[in-house]
């Protein structure tokens, strides 16, 4: 499964981590703990348990993962649009100054 996580400066950016799984395990003191592992790490570690690996669920993508994907895509589109607009503005100013120089009357 895919899961959302916070990253960046002060955790303000949503990112996706995965594919992976949560593992629920018992601590030495008897308490329970869960931890996220990437799927490659699960495949590497699981055989040492001597248990069959649970089959990944076939449920549709979770709503918060869809929302995170949309947010990430919109952020990339927004940043791309800003970069294109700045490049167009710089090009227009540069070309405008070149035209002004070539159109000055000679006299």
Buried (B, 14 or more C-beta within 10 A) or exposed (E): BBBBEEEEEEEEEBBEEBEBBEBEEEEEEEEEEEEBBEEEEBEEEBEEEEEEEEEEEEEEEEEEBEEBBEBBEEEEEEEEEEEEEEEEEEEEEEEEEEEEEEEEEEE
